[in-house]
Amino acid sequence: MQTKEITNHEFIKMIEAASAFLDQNAEFINSLNVFPVPDGDTGTNMSLSLDSGLKYVNDSDSTKVGELAQALAKGLLMGARGNSGVILSQIFRGFSKDVAQKDVLTAADLADAFAAGAQTAYKAVMKPTEGTVLTVVREAAKAARKTAAREDDIVAVMDATYKAADAALQTTPDLLPVLKQVGVVDSGGQGLTFVFQAFDDVLNGREVAKKGAHQPNPTEMDEMVDAEHHRSVQGKLNPDDIVYGYCTEIMVRIGRGKQVDKKFDYDTFYNYLAKLGDSLLVVNDDEIVKVHVHTEHPGKVIAWGQEFGDLAKVKVDNMRLQQETIIEKDEETADTQAPVATAEAPAEAPETAIITIAAGDGMQTLFKSLGATTVISGGQTMNPSTQDIADAIKDSHAKQAIIVPNNGNIFLAAEQAVKVVDIPAVIVHSKTISQGMTAMLGFEPDHTLEENQSAMEDNLSTVKSGEVTHAVRDTQIDGFDIKKGNYMGIIDGKIAVVTNDTEEAAIQMVNKMIDDDSEIVTIIYGADTNQETAEHVQKAVEEMDDELEVEVHEGDQPVYPFVISVE
């Protein structure tokens, strides 16, 4: 039986299903990040963006698909996080404009709307790159139109859209060399494919929620476990608030061992563990099943595993104890830290607000000392949304604003924020913390908005940016054979150093950054290192060139033990 149209009921179900499916798969999408750093957040950004779109849809009382699509586009725009979230919002912006006057959608309407979405997304990106989500949406829309031209069955059109999206996704490594080098598909393209898959499931009468998340393989699971533990706000959590206190991991060799009395069945195995805690991940092949779960009963998890095979691995961590240690460390340094910068408006409204983004109390204080009006907490591990940036501008009560993002993945959200605020606003396109701090030095209160933007942009080229972080998976990229746990020195976005020691990574990285024209080296140490280690790096840099001026600051930033600039 053919389906001729999508009503408001089907449309809402499609958005609900896509939002749920993206949420279920956010960590898997994150794991496709090309660089093996612990801040890949494409899945998180797309999920949070679509969640915002769904909220706007649910707040609408319209029964017309066109008006619901308008609400979706508005919610996506205001909630858009990161480039992936903004591009997703632009896809549905084009979609919504094309169906604005429609009460229901026919097969042709749906195909045309996808095509309009693809066109809008391409226009939103200054330099469109093939092998990304843009390729996926274009090929999906092309297949939708081709199918709609020969039949009026909406299910057939959506089937073709999803299949073409998935096929295009598989070609992304062939179109973008860095994907092929690392061996992954494009993360944004994967997110959009999941959206189309959820749409297709709804129109075919399949229950997305019952199907559950994409089942990762063992390597993918390791990446997801890392992501599960990577939480930049960990230091703010009260140990007493942790409901399930033991992080428990086991690996079971299926069918082996003296205590085996059950034949392995995934659903049976999973469902029992699901009752014992949360953050549950279970993957298996014919020989091994791997488990990660937060629970109050690690013994029960271990005993359950032994009923299906012998234990190849057992790991139990007391998360409450870990959290107590983190808090004690925070309290020891609290008395020496400057007041925390916040996103609250200053007592007296400035003529020009400077809105910047940074993570870490020390880092935010540094930006405040350089003249930032408002520091939005975020950046590498949590990109602020269009709404976050727009609200910061509004709350500043200034007559005009300058946005200093410090992250290329925030540019598109900043551009959307500039369009929706009521005062003149511009963007200084700082890609790194180092660039952002250097840009701040170019601001002059008595200059015009355009003059300040130009001067601050000019400063970006005067600084070299270096970051040290650890690898979250094995990979080969930029000529390096990187192993999980290695420390990497990244210079202006390119991996330049790989070693087993964070201090050594920082020293080698600076050695590659300095030249005869270098005068100042600024070392900002993060939450995962300490002042003593930073001073060791300082001493080593001074020995490289005794004419260098070397400064050390506490940044408290997550993810990157060292952020270093050379000017």
C-alpha positions as CSV (number, residue, x, y, z in Angstrom):
1,M,0.0,0.0,0.0
2,Q,1.4,3.4,-1.1
3,T,1.7,6.4,1.2
4,K,0.7,9.6,-0.6
5,E,1.4,12.3,2.0
6,I,3.1,13.3,5.3
7,T,0.7,15.0,7.7
8,N,1.7,16.8,10.9
9,H,1.4,13.6,12.8
10,E,4.0,11.8,10.7
11,F,6.2,14.8,10.5
12,I,6.4,15.2,14.3
13,K,7.1,11.4,14.7
14,M,9.9,11.8,12.2
15,I,11.6,14.6,14.1
16,E,11.1,12.8,17.4
17,A,12.6,9.6,16.1
18,A,15.6,11.4,14.5
19,S,16.3,13.3,17.7
20,A,16.2,10.1,19.8
21,F,18.3,8.2,17.3
22,L,21.0,11.0,17.2
23,D,21.0,11.1,21.0
24,Q,21.5,7.3,21.1
25,N,24.3,7.5,18.6
26,A,26.0,10.7,19.6
27,E,29.1,9.1,21.2
28,F,29.5,6.8,18.2
29,I,29.5,9.8,15.8
30,N,31.9,11.5,18.1
31,S,34.3,8.6,17.8
32,L,34.6,9.2,14.0
33,N,36.5,12.4,14.7
34,V,39.5,12.5,12.3
35,F,42.1,13.7,14.8
36,P,42.5,11.2,17.7
37,V,42.0,13.9,20.3
38,P,39.4,13.6,23.1
39,D,37.3,16.5,22.0
40,G,35.5,15.2,18.9
41,D,31.9,16.4,19.5
42,T,30.1,16.2,16.1
43,G,27.6,13.8,17.4
44,T,27.0,15.8,20.6
45,N,26.6,19.0,18.6
46,M,24.1,17.5,16.1
47,S,22.1,15.8,18.8
48,L,21.8,19.0,20.9
49,S,20.9,21.0,17.9
50,L,18.1,18.7,16.8
51,D,16.9,18.5,20.4
52,S,16.4,22.3,20.2
53,G,14.6,21.9,16.9
54,L,12.3,19.3,18.4
55,K,11.5,21.5,21.4
56,Y,10.3,24.3,19.0
57,V,8.2,21.8,17.1
58,N,6.6,20.5,20.3
59,D,5.9,24.1,21.4
60,S,4.0,24.8,18.2
61,D,0.2,24.0,18.1
62,S,0.1,24.1,14.3
63,T,-1.3,21.2,12.3
64,K,0.4,22.3,9.1
65,V,3.6,20.6,8.1
66,G,5.0,23.8,6.6
67,E,4.6,25.7,9.9
68,L,6.0,22.9,11.9
69,A,9.0,22.8,9.5
70,Q,9.4,26.6,10.2
71,A,9.5,25.9,13.9
72,L,12.0,23.1,13.4
73,A,14.3,25.4,11.4
74,K,14.0,28.1,14.0
75,G,14.8,25.8,16.9
76,L,17.7,24.2,15.0
77,L,19.1,27.6,14.2
78,M,19.0,28.9,17.8
79,G,20.3,25.7,19.3
80,A,22.9,25.0,16.6
81,R,26.3,24.0,18.1
82,G,29.5,23.6,16.1
83,N,29.8,23.6,12.3
84,S,27.9,20.3,12.1
85,G,24.9,21.7,14.0
86,V,24.8,24.8,12.0
87,I,25.0,22.9,8.7
88,L,22.2,20.6,9.9
89,S,20.2,23.8,10.7
90,Q,20.8,25.1,7.2
91,I,19.6,21.9,5.6
92,F,16.3,22.2,7.4
93,R,16.2,26.0,6.8
94,G,16.2,25.3,3.1
95,F,13.7,22.5,3.6
96,S,11.4,24.7,5.6
97,K,11.4,27.5,3.2
98,D,10.5,25.2,0.3
99,V,7.4,23.7,2.2
100,A,6.4,26.9,4.1
101,Q,3.0,27.0,2.5
102,K,2.3,23.3,2.6
103,D,-0.4,21.7,4.9
104,V,0.9,18.2,4.1
105,L,3.8,16.9,2.0
106,T,3.6,14.8,-1.1
107,A,6.4,12.7,-2.5
108,A,7.4,15.5,-4.8
109,D,7.2,18.1,-2.0
110,L,9.6,16.0,0.1
111,A,12.1,15.5,-2.7
112,D,12.1,19.2,-3.6
113,A,12.5,20.1,0.1
114,F,15.5,17.9,0.5
115,A,17.0,19.5,-2.7
116,A,16.4,23.0,-1.3
117,G,18.0,21.9,1.9
118,A,21.1,20.7,0.1
119,Q,21.3,24.0,-1.8
120,T,21.0,26.1,1.3
121,A,23.6,24.1,3.1
122,Y,26.1,24.5,0.3
123,K,25.5,28.3,0.3
124,A,26.1,28.5,4.0
125,V,29.7,27.2,3.7
126,M,32.2,29.6,2.2
127,K,34.4,26.8,0.7
128,P,32.2,23.6,0.4
129,T,34.3,20.5,0.7
130,E,33.3,17.2,-0.9
131,G,33.5,14.1,1.3
132,T,31.5,15.8,4.0
133,V,27.9,16.0,5.1
134,L,27.4,18.3,2.0
135,T,28.1,15.4,-0.3
136,V,25.7,13.2,1.7
137,V,22.8,15.6,1.5
138,R,23.4,16.4,-2.2
139,E,23.4,12.8,-3.3
140,A,20.4,12.0,-1.0
141,A,18.4,14.8,-2.5
142,K,19.3,13.8,-6.0
143,A,18.0,10.3,-5.4
144,A,14.8,11.6,-3.8
145,R,14.0,13.7,-6.8
146,K,14.8,10.9,-9.3
147,T,12.4,8.6,-7.4
148,A,9.7,11.3,-7.1
149,A,9.8,11.9,-10.8
150,R,8.6,8.4,-11.5
151,E,6.3,7.6,-8.6
152,D,4.2,9.4,-5.9
153,D,4.9,7.0,-3.0
154,I,6.5,8.9,-0.1
155,V,7.9,5.8,1.4
156,A,9.7,4.9,-1.9
157,V,11.2,8.5,-1.9
158,M,12.4,8.2,1.7
159,D,13.8,4.8,1.1
160,A,15.8,6.1,-1.9
161,T,16.9,9.1,0.2
162,Y,18.3,7.1,3.0
163,K,19.9,4.5,0.8
164,A,21.6,7.2,-1.3
165,A,22.8,9.0,1.9
166,D,24.3,5.8,3.2
167,A,26.0,5.0,-0.1
168,A,27.4,8.6,-0.3
169,L,28.6,8.3,3.3
170,Q,30.7,5.2,2.3
171,T,32.3,7.2,-0.5
172,T,33.5,10.1,1.8
173,P,36.9,8.5,2.5
174,D,37.5,8.4,-1.2
175,L,36.7,12.1,-1.6
176,L,38.5,13.4,1.5
177,P,42.0,12.0,1.8
178,V,42.3,12.6,5.5
179,L,39.3,10.3,6.1
180,K,40.9,7.6,4.1
181,Q,44.1,8.0,5.9
182,V,42.5,7.5,9.3
183,G,40.0,4.9,8.1
184,V,36.7,6.5,9.0
185,V,33.7,8.0,7.3
186,D,32.7,11.7,7.7
187,S,31.2,12.2,11.2
188,G,28.7,14.9,10.1
189,G,27.6,12.7,7.1
190,Q,27.1,9.8,9.5
191,G,24.9,12.0,11.7
192,L,22.7,13.1,8.8
193,T,22.5,9.5,7.6
194,F,21.1,8.5,11.0
195,V,18.5,11.3,10.6
196,F,17.4,10.0,7.3
197,Q,17.4,6.4,8.6
198,A,15.0,7.5,11.4
199,F,12.8,9.3,9.0
200,D,12.7,6.1,6.8
201,D,11.9,3.9,9.8
202,V,8.9,6.1,10.8
203,L,7.4,6.1,7.3
204,N,7.9,2.4,7.0
205,G,6.2,1.8,10.3
206,R,9.3,0.6,12.1
207,E,9.9,1.5,15.7
208,V,13.2,3.4,15.9
209,A,13.3,3.2,19.7
210,K,13.0,-0.6,19.8
211,K,15.9,-0.9,17.3
212,G,18.2,1.0,19.7
213,A,21.5,2.5,18.9
214,H,24.0,1.5,16.3
215,Q,25.9,-1.5,17.6
216,P,29.6,-0.6,17.7
217,N,32.4,-3.0,17.1
218,P,35.0,-3.6,19.9
219,T,37.3,-0.9,18.7
220,E,34.4,1.6,18.5
221,M,33.4,0.6,22.0
222,D,36.8,1.5,23.4
223,E,36.4,5.0,21.9
224,M,32.9,5.3,23.3
225,V,34.1,4.3,26.8
226,D,36.8,7.0,26.6
227,A,34.2,9.5,25.6
228,E,31.9,8.4,28.4
229,H,34.5,9.3,31.0
230,H,35.6,12.5,29.3
231,R,33.6,15.1,31.1
232,S,35.0,18.6,31.5
233,V,32.6,19.4,34.4
234,Q,33.8,16.5,36.5
235,G,35.3,18.8,39.2
236,K,31.8,20.3,39.9
237,L,30.1,17.0,40.7
238,N,29.4,16.1,44.3
239,P,30.5,12.4,44.9
240,D,27.3,11.9,46.9
241,D,25.3,12.7,43.7
242,I,26.8,9.8,41.8
243,V,24.0,7.2,41.7
244,Y,26.1,4.3,40.4
245,G,29.6,4.5,41.9
246,Y,31.6,1.7,40.3
247,C,32.8,1.9,36.7
248,T,32.9,-1.8,35.8
249,E,34.4,-3.3,32.6
250,I,34.7,-7.0,31.8
251,M,35.6,-9.0,28.8
252,V,34.2,-12.5,28.5
253,R,35.3,-15.3,26.3
254,I,32.0,-16.8,25.3
255,G,31.4,-20.5,26.1
256,R,34.7,-21.0,27.9
257,G,35.3,-21.6,31.6
258,K,34.1,-23.9,34.4
259,Q,31.1,-21.8,35.5
260,V,29.4,-21.5,32.1
261,D,25.8,-22.6,32.3
262,K,24.0,-20.3,29.8
263,K,24.2,-20.1,26.0
264,F,25.0,-16.5,25.0
265,D,22.0,-14.5,23.8
266,Y,22.6,-10.7,23.4
267,D,19.2,-9.6,24.6
268,T,19.2,-11.8,27.6
269,F,22.7,-10.8,28.5
270,Y,22.1,-7.1,28.0
271,N,18.7,-6.8,29.7
272,Y,20.0,-8.2,33.0
273,L,22.9,-5.7,33.0
274,A,20.6,-2.8,32.1
275,K,18.9,-3.4,35.5
276,L,22.1,-3.0,37.4
277,G,23.1,0.5,36.4
278,D,23.6,3.0,33.6
279,S,26.1,4.1,30.9
280,L,25.8,0.5,29.7
281,L,27.8,-0.5,26.6
282,V,27.8,-4.2,25.3
283,V,29.4,-5.4,22.1
284,N,30.3,-8.9,21.0
285,D,31.4,-11.1,18.2
286,D,31.3,-14.9,18.0
287,E,34.0,-15.3,20.6
288,I,34.1,-12.3,23.0
289,V,31.6,-9.9,24.6
290,K,32.8,-6.7,26.1
291,V,30.9,-4.8,28.8
292,H,31.1,-1.3,30.3
293,V,28.6,-0.2,33.0
294,H,28.3,2.1,35.9
295,T,26.8,0.1,38.8
296,E,26.5,-0.3,42.6
297,H,27.1,-4.1,42.2
298,P,30.3,-4.8,40.3
299,G,30.3,-8.3,41.7
300,K,26.9,-9.1,40.1
301,V,28.3,-7.9,36.7
302,I,31.3,-10.1,37.1
303,A,29.2,-13.1,38.2
304,W,26.8,-12.6,35.3
305,G,29.6,-12.6,32.8
306,Q,31.0,-15.9,34.2
307,E,27.7,-17.6,33.5
308,F,28.4,-17.1,29.8
309,G,32.2,-17.6,29.7
310,D,35.5,-17.0,31.5
311,L,36.9,-13.6,32.2
312,A,39.6,-12.3,30.0
313,K,39.5,-8.8,31.6
314,V,38.1,-7.2,34.7
315,K,38.4,-3.6,35.7
316,V,36.5,-1.8,38.5
317,D,37.0,1.9,39.4
318,N,35.4,3.6,42.4
319,M,34.2,6.8,40.8
320,R,33.2,8.5,44.1
321,L,36.8,8.1,45.3
322,Q,38.1,9.5,42.1
323,Q,35.8,12.4,42.4
324,E,36.8,13.1,46.0
325,T,40.4,13.3,44.8
326,I,39.6,15.7,42.1
327,I,37.6,18.0,44.4
328,E,40.4,17.9,47.0
329,K,42.9,19.0,44.3
330,D,40.5,21.8,43.3
331,E,40.2,23.0,46.9
332,E,43.9,23.1,47.4
333,T,44.3,25.5,44.5
334,A,41.1,27.5,45.1
335,D,42.7,30.1,47.4
336,T,45.3,31.1,44.8
337,Q,43.0,31.4,41.9
338,A,41.5,34.7,40.6
339,P,37.7,35.2,40.7
340,V,36.0,33.1,38.1
341,A,34.9,35.0,34.9
342,T,31.2,34.5,34.1
343,A,28.8,35.3,31.3
344,E,27.0,37.9,33.4
345,A,26.7,41.5,32.2
346,P,29.1,43.9,33.8
347,A,27.8,46.5,36.2
348,E,28.1,49.3,33.6
349,A,27.2,48.5,30.0
350,P,30.2,48.9,27.6
351,E,30.1,50.7,24.3
352,T,31.6,47.6,22.6
353,A,31.1,44.1,24.1
354,I,33.9,41.6,23.4
355,I,32.4,38.1,23.6
356,T,34.9,35.3,23.7
357,I,34.7,31.5,24.4
358,A,37.1,29.6,26.6
359,A,37.1,26.6,29.0
360,G,38.8,26.6,32.4
361,D,38.6,29.2,35.2
362,G,42.2,30.4,34.7
363,M,41.7,30.7,31.0
364,Q,38.6,32.7,31.4
365,T,40.4,35.0,33.9
366,L,43.2,35.6,31.4
367,F,40.7,36.7,28.8
368,K,39.0,39.0,31.3
369,S,42.4,40.6,32.1
370,L,42.8,41.2,28.3
371,G,39.6,43.1,28.1
372,A,36.9,40.5,27.3
373,T,33.5,41.7,28.5
374,T,32.0,38.2,28.6
375,V,33.6,34.8,28.5
376,I,31.3,32.0,27.5
377,S,32.4,28.7,29.1
378,G,33.1,26.2,26.4
379,G,35.1,25.7,23.3
380,Q,36.9,22.5,22.7
381,T,34.6,20.1,24.6
382,M,31.3,22.0,24.4
383,N,30.7,24.4,21.5
384,P,28.2,27.1,22.5
385,S,25.0,27.4,20.5
386,T,23.8,30.3,18.3
387,Q,21.4,31.1,21.2
388,D,24.2,31.1,23.8
389,I,26.2,33.6,21.8
390,A,23.2,35.8,21.0
391,D,22.2,35.8,24.6
392,A,25.7,36.9,25.7
393,I,25.5,39.8,23.3
394,K,22.1,40.8,24.5
395,D,23.0,40.5,28.1
396,S,26.0,42.7,27.7
397,H,23.6,45.6,27.0
398,A,26.3,47.1,24.7
399,K,25.7,49.2,21.6
400,Q,27.9,46.9,19.5
401,A,29.8,43.6,19.8
402,I,32.8,41.7,18.7
403,I,32.8,37.9,18.9
404,V,36.2,36.1,19.4
405,P,35.4,32.4,19.0
406,N,38.9,30.8,19.5
407,N,37.7,27.7,17.6
408,G,36.9,27.2,13.9
409,N,34.1,24.9,14.9
410,I,32.2,27.9,16.4
411,F,32.5,30.2,13.4
412,L,29.2,29.2,11.7
413,A,27.2,29.5,15.0
414,A,28.8,32.9,15.6
415,E,27.8,34.0,12.1
416,Q,24.2,33.0,12.7
417,A,24.2,34.8,16.1
418,V,25.4,38.0,14.3
419,K,22.3,37.8,12.0
420,V,19.8,37.4,14.8
421,V,20.9,40.1,17.3
422,D,19.6,43.7,17.2
423,I,22.9,45.5,17.5
424,P,25.9,45.7,15.1
425,A,28.2,42.7,15.6
426,V,31.3,41.3,13.9
427,I,33.5,38.2,14.2
428,V,37.2,38.0,14.7
429,H,38.0,34.6,13.2
430,S,40.4,33.3,15.9
431,K,40.8,29.5,15.5
432,T,42.8,29.0,18.7
433,I,43.1,30.3,22.2
434,S,46.5,31.7,21.3
435,Q,45.0,33.6,18.4
436,G,42.2,34.9,20.5
437,M,44.5,36.3,23.1
438,T,46.7,38.0,20.5
439,A,43.6,39.4,18.8
440,M,42.5,41.0,22.1
441,L,45.7,43.2,22.0
442,G,44.5,44.8,18.9
443,F,41.3,46.3,20.4
444,E,41.1,50.1,20.9
445,P,38.0,51.4,22.7
446,D,37.9,54.7,20.7
447,H,38.1,52.9,17.3
448,T,35.1,52.0,15.2
449,L,33.7,48.4,15.1
450,E,35.2,47.9,11.6
451,E,38.6,49.3,12.6
452,N,38.8,47.0,15.6
453,Q,37.7,44.0,13.6
454,S,40.4,44.7,11.0
455,A,43.2,45.3,13.6
456,M,42.3,42.2,15.6
457,E,42.1,40.1,12.5
458,D,45.5,41.4,11.5
459,N,47.0,40.2,14.8
460,L,46.0,36.6,14.1
461,S,48.9,36.0,11.7
462,T,51.5,37.2,14.2
463,V,51.2,34.2,16.5
464,K,51.9,30.5,16.2
465,S,49.5,28.2,18.2
466,G,50.5,25.0,19.9
467,E,48.5,22.5,21.8
468,V,49.4,19.3,23.6
469,T,46.8,16.6,24.2
470,H,46.6,12.8,24.3
471,A,45.5,10.3,21.6
472,V,42.2,8.5,22.3
473,R,42.8,5.8,19.7
474,D,45.4,4.2,17.4
475,T,45.7,5.9,14.0
476,Q,48.1,6.9,11.3
477,I,47.9,10.6,10.3
478,D,50.2,13.4,9.2
479,G,53.0,10.8,8.7
480,F,52.8,9.6,12.3
481,D,51.9,6.1,13.6
482,I,50.0,7.2,16.7
483,K,49.1,4.9,19.5
484,K,46.3,5.4,22.0
485,G,47.7,7.3,25.0
486,N,50.5,9.0,23.1
487,Y,50.9,12.7,23.7
488,M,50.7,14.9,20.6
489,G,52.0,18.4,19.9
490,I,49.7,20.1,17.4
491,I,51.0,23.3,15.7
492,D,48.3,25.4,14.0
493,G,46.0,22.5,13.6
494,K,48.6,20.0,12.3
495,I,50.2,17.2,14.4
496,A,53.9,17.9,14.6
497,V,55.1,15.8,17.6
498,V,54.2,12.4,19.0
499,T,55.7,11.1,22.2
500,N,54.9,9.2,25.4
501,D,55.4,12.1,27.7
502,T,53.4,15.4,28.0
503,E,56.4,17.5,29.1
504,E,58.5,16.2,26.3
505,A,55.7,16.8,23.8
506,A,55.5,20.4,24.9
507,I,59.3,21.0,24.7
508,Q,59.6,19.3,21.3
509,M,56.6,21.3,20.0
510,V,58.0,24.7,21.1
511,N,61.3,23.8,19.5
512,K,59.5,23.4,16.2
513,M,57.5,26.6,16.7
514,I,60.3,29.1,17.4
515,D,62.5,30.7,14.8
516,D,64.9,33.7,14.6
517,D,62.0,36.2,14.8
518,S,60.4,34.7,17.9
519,E,60.3,36.9,20.9
520,I,57.6,35.8,23.4
521,V,56.5,32.2,24.4
522,T,53.4,32.0,26.5
523,I,52.8,28.7,28.3
524,I,49.3,28.0,29.7
525,Y,49.0,24.8,31.6
526,G,45.7,23.0,32.0
527,A,43.8,20.8,34.5
528,D,45.7,17.7,33.6
529,T,49.2,19.0,34.5
530,N,50.7,21.3,37.1
531,Q,52.9,24.4,37.6
532,E,56.0,22.3,38.3
533,T,55.8,20.6,35.0
534,A,55.1,23.9,33.3
535,E,58.2,25.4,34.9
536,H,60.2,22.5,33.6
537,V,59.0,23.3,30.1
538,Q,59.7,27.0,30.7
539,K,63.3,26.2,31.7
540,A,63.8,24.0,28.6
541,V,62.5,26.8,26.3
542,E,64.8,29.4,27.9
543,E,67.7,27.1,27.3
544,M,66.8,27.0,23.6
545,D,67.2,30.8,23.3
546,D,68.1,32.9,26.3
547,E,66.7,36.0,24.5
548,L,63.2,34.6,24.5
549,E,60.7,36.0,27.0
550,V,58.8,33.0,28.5
551,E,55.6,33.5,30.5
552,V,53.7,30.8,32.5
553,H,50.0,31.0,33.3
554,E,47.5,28.6,34.9
555,G,44.6,28.0,32.5
556,D,42.7,25.1,34.1
557,Q,41.6,24.1,30.6
558,P,40.4,20.5,30.1
559,V,41.6,18.3,27.2
560,Y,44.9,20.2,26.6
561,P,47.6,20.0,29.3
562,F,49.4,22.8,27.5
563,V,48.3,25.6,25.2
564,I,51.4,27.5,24.0
565,S,51.8,30.5,21.8
566,V,54.9,31.9,20.1
567,E,55.0,35.5,18.9
